[in-house]
């Protein structure tokens, strides 16, 4: 059944890709390029890499005055990351991609500065988002001043808690900025970037202090008495949040604890991360209360791919049941009999890009279903959702 679904997804992408108005990896045409990178490995046919390169070129060409999407800056950041990956994999020649960075580096720095001034640290669209791009570019250009300014701002915008430090989310919810705990807009999202900076040798002593301060604060909200869920959505909630996805909650928090323990050599953090994720591995949703579709960001295939990443990392079978359960959910969601390979995205239906996209649609589902065929780069696609080990 999996092979049939992958072919249905490929057919839908070939028929419907012209509807895409965004050009990036998560939500646009560059995501189709990444789909064909995986499809070439899945079919063991390098000819499909030509389609991958073709869609990448079209996504770059789409970053022009006629751009019809709503996230052009994010698209530029994501395409820049994908270009580096393809150059590393010798799919394209590194000498052919300099034009892209020379066209957009200064623009991104300018908008980064605006985000700093606006105190917008958002890992999705704010200063931290640009920080990932600057780290990606360090091999070829010195962005140490920008990264130093970003670390300064992260420190300036931190608040001291009863123990440790925290940040308010850049997102307003019902008129308030909350102290969210998870990955997309919360403390774990800031920590995830700081871990990436630390891993790349950026101001390690200072960054380490920020990481440990934030993790100690998160531990204040840990519910050890809950059998499945560990953390609330934000600091105003008294109970652990009964949700599981890659955007918010325990998966993103368990991830940063594990990765911090691994990078900083702090075994207590590493073990805490494994414990959090082991509990999450027991979560099920038979009634469809909170997992509404198969997409990567909020749905079953994102959860399955996340646990598959950790299965490989830890060389363990403790997550096998979770992987099989959520993979089964992905297959069962293929039931709508529509033009998008039988899948329907529950969230963000207002966006024309959603049904085909990597983050919210069938490109991501297809990539994840093919991931094990790709070998060392099986989970490269999770990098765009900020999960790397």
Secondary structure as GFF3:
##gff-version 3
##sequence-region A 1 389
A	DSSP	alpha_helix	2	16	.	.	.	ID=ss1
A	DSSP	three_ten_helix	17	19	.	.	.	ID=ss2
A	DSSP	alpha_helix	29	43	.	.	.	ID=ss3
A	DSSP	alpha_helix	48	61	.	.	.	ID=ss4
A	DSSP	alpha_helix	72	88	.	.	.	ID=ss5
A	DSSP	three_ten_helix	94	96	.	.	.	ID=ss6
A	DSSP	alpha_helix	98	117	.	.	.	ID=ss7
A	DSSP	alpha_helix	127	137	.	.	.	ID=ss8
A	DSSP	alpha_helix	144	156	.	.	.	ID=ss9
A	DSSP	beta_strand	159	160	.	.	.	ID=ss10
A	DSSP	beta_strand	165	166	.	.	.	ID=ss11
A	DSSP	beta_strand	172	173	.	.	.	ID=ss12
A	DSSP	beta_strand	176	177	.	.	.	ID=ss13
A	DSSP	alpha_helix	187	199	.	.	.	ID=ss14
A	DSSP	alpha_helix	204	219	.	.	.	ID=ss15
A	DSSP	alpha_helix	250	264	.	.	.	ID=ss16
A	DSSP	alpha_helix	267	280	.	.	.	ID=ss17
A	DSSP	alpha_helix	300	314	.	.	.	ID=ss18
A	DSSP	alpha_helix	320	332	.	.	.	ID=ss19
A	DSSP	three_ten_helix	354	356	.	.	.	ID=ss20
A	DSSP	alpha_helix	362	370	.	.	.	ID=ss21
A	DSSP	three_ten_helix	371	377	.	.	.	ID=ss22
A	DSSP	three_ten_helix	380	385	.	.	.	ID=ss23
###
